Amino acid sequence: MIVNERETEEGLLVAVCDSDVLGETFETGDISLTVTEEFYGGDEVDEDAVVDSLARATVANIVGTAAVEIAIKHGFVDEQNVLHVGATRHAQLLRL
């Protein structure tokens, strides 16, 4: 998986994606999701690093079957809130 962390005025923004979806575009109906290098590109990491990043995130965007599954497994995302876009999954996390 790939993780990109950015500090913003609102807190830590984390983008996580499966390695194999980087650069891909997924579509379902009116929804189109492009997993760009600019936003999602970062360091190749293991599950523990993904969990660490999500635990510190104020906002997170998560794309890919494996990445979303990790977010669900560790309680960051409720499966009912996951979008299925084309052949992949997408979830967002926002801590207030």
N, C-alpha and C positions, 0 to 999 in steps of 0.2 A: 504494500500500500504506500501511497504518497501523502505526506503531510506538509502543509504550508501554514506557517503561523505569522500573523501580522499584528502588531500593537496599533490600536486606533484610539481616538479620544474616548470612545465608548467602552473600550476594553479589548481583550484578546479575540481576534477573528481567526478561526481555524478552518481550513479547507482540507478535507480528506477525500481521497478517491482510490479505487482499485487501480493498480498500475495499468491494466489492460484497457481501461476506459479513457485514459488521458488522450485528448485530441479527437475523441469521438463525439458525434451528435446523436441524440436520441429524441424520438418524437412519438407522441400519442395525441391524437386529435389536435387541439389547438396549442398543446404544450410542446415546446422545443427546448432541449437542454444540451448545450455545448460545453464539454468539459475542457476548458482552455488551459494551455500551458501557463498563460499569464496569471490566472487565478488559482488553479489547482497544482501547478508545478511546484515541486519542492524536494524534500528528502525522502528517499525510499526507507521505510521503517517497518518494524514488526508490530504485532498486536499490542504489546505493552506500551510502546511509544504512542500509538494511536489513543489508547485509554488515557495515558498521562496528558496528552494534548486536549482531549475532550473534557477531562476533569477540570482543566484550567480555563477552558473557553468561556467567553461571554456570549459569543455567537459562533455557530459552526454550520458549515455546509458539507454534506456527506453524500458521495455518489459511488455507486457500485454495490453489487450484491454482498461481497465480503465485508466491506467497510460499514455498510448499514447494519449488517448482522452483528458486528462487534458493538456498534452503538446500542442496539437493542439488548444484546446479551448483558451489557454492563449497566443497563438502566438509564442511559442518556436519552433514548428515544423510545416512544411507545409505538409498537408495530402498527397500531391503528392509524398513525399519523404519517406513515411512509407512503410516498408516491411511487407508482410503477410507471416509468417513462420508457416506452419502447422495451428494449431488452435489459433494462437496468432498474435500479431503485435509487431514490433520492429522499433525503431527510434533512431537516434543518433543526437546529437547537438554538434556543434563545433563553438566556438567564436574565431575569430582571432583578 
